[in-house]
């Protein structure tokens, strides 16, 4: 098992149990305890766990968003399909905002080989890195304070970056999508940046895998009547999708 796969397994165990044992991980994964300790050291440097005697404990409250690295490993195929479908909504020459998140990152990766002569504005360093080498794309990074682990840019600088710009489409990630609560997010700082992005955009496209539907996170981003398109995956049931369609949102299933 490669280091990335081992660490993903450790993060999943931390998310499910709150703590992990070096000895048990060594036995289950089939590597030495020294290797597991090195993995825990690496995860601790990223702020994803705290090492204790004999193992590690999670540093993430269950009431808040799971770490970026853990979310990236959940349903990766569905996120790729959502991102690829979202990329078909972008026209040459368009100005688009690409939000933070693991699913919006897949949109950026799809665009890296797609639409040309476009402008992308993003508060995500992950997205910026994915698009930085595309020669026919103008990339604007908002600036702001970097959130460790998430690599999103937040604060007044990030919010003000949108105030003087007029964009075609905002592609937003979400912590939850609910017919009553609308689009919600875990982190208050990211939420304020999302709202600023919406203010500067004509169209709003939300990218959310099936697990987000019916979920309500801490902070409100917008009501569903502000959303033009929701892109989700085939794991979403008609029971979950029908009420969203009834609000007037166009639903696309990847």
N, C-alpha and C positions, 0 to 999 in steps of 0.2 A: 504494500500500500504506500502510495506517495505521500509526502509530507502534507500537501494540501488536503488530501482525502482524510488523513488521520486527524488533522486539526478540525475539519468539518465534523467528523464523528464526535470529537471531544466537545465541540460547541453544541451539538445536538443533545448530548448527555447533560451538559450544564443547563441547557434550556429546559429539559424535561425534569431534572432532578435537583438542580440548584447546586450540586457539588459532585465531584468525581474523585476516584481513588486511583493513584498511580499504579498500584498493584493490579487492580481489576482491569484498568485500561490496557495494561501490558498483556494480560492474559487474553482478553477479548480480541484485541487487534493483532496480537502475535508478534510484538516487537519488544525490545528490552525496556526496562524501567528507565534507563538513562535516556533513551529516545523519547519516551513520554514526557520526561522532565524537561527536555529541550523544547518539545512542542508547547508545554505549559508556559515556559519562559517566553516563547515567542508570542503566545496569546496574551500573556500579561503585559508585554510591551505595547500591544495594540489596545490595551484597556478592556479586554474581553473577559478576563478572569483575574482572580487574586489567589496566588499560591499560598497554601497552608501546609502544615505538617502532614505528609502522606498523600497530598493531592491538591485540589484547587476548588474554589467556590466561585459561583457566578457573581459578577459585579452589576448585573442588569436586573432591575426590579421587574417582576412579572407584570406590573401595571404599565410598563413603558415598552417602547419598540424593541424587538430583538435586534442584536447586532447586525450590521450590514453583511458581514461574512456569513452569518447563519442564514439570513434571509436569502442571500444569493444562492445557497445550496438547496433551497426549497422550490420544487417544481420548476427547475431550470428550463425544461423543454417548453412548458407552457409560456414562460416569460419570453423565450426566443420567438415563439409564434406570435405573441401579442406585439412584441417590438417590431417584427417583420411586417405585420399587417398595418401597424401604425405608420410605418415608413411609407406605405402606399398612399397615405393621405397628404403627404408633403409634396408640393409642386416645385419645379425648378424656379428659382428666384424668390421663393417664399422666405419670410422671416418668422422663425419659430423659437419658442422657449421650450427647453427641455429641462424638466424638473429633476430633483434628486430622487434616487431610489434604484432598486435592482431591476425593475421592469423597464423604467425609462432608460436605463443604461443599455438595455438590449435594443431599444429604438435607436440610440446613438450609434451602436455598432452596425445596425442595418443601414443607417444613413451614410456610414463611412464608405460604402460602396454604391450609394444610390444617387439621390437628387443632387444636382449641381447648381452652382451660382446662387446658393442660398446663404442666409445668415442665421446662425444659431446663437442664442443668448442663454447662458446656463449659470446657475449657482452651485453646480456640482463639479468638483475636481475630477471625479471618476468619468463623467461625461466629457469634460474638456480633454482629458487624456485620450479618450476613445476617438475624438474628432480632430485632434491637433494636427495630425499628419495629412488630412484631406486637403489637397491643394486648391480646389475650386470652391471652398467653403470659407466664409468669413465667420470666425469664432469670437464671441464676446463673453468674457467671464465677469461676473458681477463685481467681484471683490467682496470683502467682508471678513468676518471672523470665522475661522475654520473649526467645524465641529469634529473632534477627534473620532476616528473610526468611520463615521459617516462620510467625512470629507465633503460636507455641504458647507456653503458660505452663508452666514446669517448676520443679522444686525443691521444698523442704519445704512451702512454702505451698500449692502446687498439689496435692501428694499428700495433705496433711492435710485439704484441703477435702472429700475424699470420706469421710473416716473417720467423721464424725458423721451421714452421710446414708444413707438406704436407698432405692435407686432401682429402678425396674422393669427397664429395659433399657439396656445399654451398647452403643452402635453404634460399633464400632471400625474404624479404617483399619488397613492392614497393609503392611509392606514385602515380605512373602512369606507364603504359606500352603503348608505342606508336611505330608504325612501323618506323617513322622518328626519333623521339627523343630517342627511346630505353627505357630502364628502368631508371626512374627518381625518385628522393626523395626530400622531403621538406627541410630537415635539412642538412646543409653543413658538420657538424661534423659527423653525422651518415653516410653520403655519403662516406666520406673518409674511414671510417671503413669498409663499404661494399666493396669498391674497394680493400682494403687490403685482405679481406676475399676471394674475387674472385681470387686474385693473388696466393693464396695458395691452390686452389681447382682444381681438374680435371673436375668436372661437376658442372653446375649451374642450379638449379631448382628455378624458381620464383613462389611464391604463391601470387595470386592477384585475389580478387573477381571481379565480372563483372563491378562494378562501377569504377574500376581503368583502364579499357581498353579504349584506346583512350585519356586518360588524360596525361597531361604533368606537372610535378612538377618543382621546382626551379632548382635542380642540377642533372647533368647526372651521372648515375652510370655506365652504359655500353650500348653498342649497342646490338641489338637483336641477332646479329650473335655470341655473347658470351653466349647466353642463350641456353641451351640444351632442357629444358622442362619448359612449363608454365602450372600451374595447376590453373584453375578457376572454376566457378560454373555454374549451368544450366541457370542462368539469362543472361549469355553472348549470344549475337545474332551471327548467322553465318556471318553476315555482319562485325562484329567486329573481329571475329576469323579468317576468311579466309585470310586477309592480313598478319596476324601473322604467320599462317601456311606457307604462300608463302615465308617467309624469311628462312624457314628451321627449325623453332622451332617446336618441338613436343608439341601438345596441348592436355591436359587431362582435361576432364570436370567432376567435382564431382557432 
